[in-house]
């Protein structure tokens, strides 16, 4: 399931949980909030992953740097994907 599908499913579930029939404006606003929450969570996760790579590979800083760089590249691709949802 891609990120757009996930955010749309979350909006649908929120509407059902509230027992409300959301307008298109409400759905769009809620999707934006959900997408921002996903982006924030991914930023935090990427930062923690990079730190874990540096800690685990402290004896090999070159390897730690390479792993952290890979994590950052994946993170940037995910953020670009999230940004395109808007």
C-alpha positions in Angstrom: 0.0 0.0 0.0 1.5 3.4 -1.0 1.4 6.5 1.2 -1.5 8.1 -0.6 -3.6 5.0 -0.1 -2.6 4.9 3.5 -3.6 8.5 4.2 -6.9 8.0 2.4 -7.6 4.9 4.4 -6.8 6.8 7.6 -9.2 9.6 6.6 -11.9 7.0 5.9 -11.3 5.3 9.3 -11.3 8.6 11.1 -14.6 9.5 9.6 -16.1 6.1 10.5 -14.7 6.4 14.1 -16.3 9.8 14.4 -19.5 8.6 12.9 -19.4 11.5 10.5 -19.8 12.0 6.8 -16.8 14.3 6.1 -17.0 17.0 3.4 -14.3 17.1 0.8 -12.7 20.1 2.5 -12.7 18.2 5.8 -11.2 15.1 4.1 -8.5 17.2 2.5 -7.6 19.0 5.8 -7.6 15.7 7.7 -5.4 14.1 5.0 -2.9 17.0 5.3 -2.7 16.4 9.1 -2.2 12.7 8.7 0.5 13.2 6.0 2.3 15.7 8.2 2.2 13.2 11.1 3.7 10.5 8.8 6.4 12.9 7.6 7.3 13.9 11.2 7.4 10.2 12.3 9.6 9.3 9.3 12.0 12.2 10.1 12.4 11.1 13.7 12.8 7.5 12.6 15.5 8.3 10.1 17.4 10.4 12.6 17.3 7.5 15.1 18.3 5.0 12.5 21.3 7.2 11.5 22.3 7.5 15.1 22.0 3.8 15.6 24.2 3.1 12.6 26.8 5.5 13.9 26.7 3.9 17.3 26.9 0.3 16.0 29.7 1.0 13.6 31.7 3.3 15.8 34.8 1.3 15.1 34.3 1.8 11.4 33.3 5.4 10.8 33.4 5.0 7.0 30.8 2.2 7.2 28.7 4.2 9.7 28.7 7.1 7.4 27.7 5.0 4.4 24.8 3.4 6.3 23.7 6.8 7.6 23.9 8.2 4.1 21.7 5.4 2.7 19.1 6.0 5.4 19.1 9.7 4.6 18.6 9.0 0.9 15.7 6.7 1.7 14.3 9.4 4.0 14.5 12.1 1.3 12.7 9.8 -1.2 10.0 9.2 1.3 9.6 12.9 2.1 9.4 13.6 -1.6 6.7 11.0 -1.9 4.8 12.5 1.0 5.2 16.0 -0.3 3.7 14.9 -3.7 0.5 13.9 -1.9 -0.3 17.5 -1.1 
